[in-house]
Amino acid sequence: MQITIDTPYVTVQEFARRSGLSDRSIRREIEQGHFIVRPKEGKGEKSTVFINMVHLAMEAAEQAERVRGQQGTSAAAQR
């Protein structure tokens, strides 16, 4: 399996465009720790938030492997 990521980070607005989620939903997920963001360099609250796309791709790959393993286990149990 090969996963290609066009950029390691995207803004909340770009992630909203790609995912179809609202900015508000994405920010809530960030606050809950479901999306990892790039640490801010300065202490200004106005700096741009960048979502880590590499982490999301790794998480998706791990989930796919878990599901694949569960399907293999259940298929073997049915035999």
Secondary structure by P-SEA (a helix, b strand, c coil): cbbbbccccccaaaaaaaccccaaaaaaaaaaccccccccccccccccccccaaaaaaaaaaaaaaaaaaaaaaaaaac
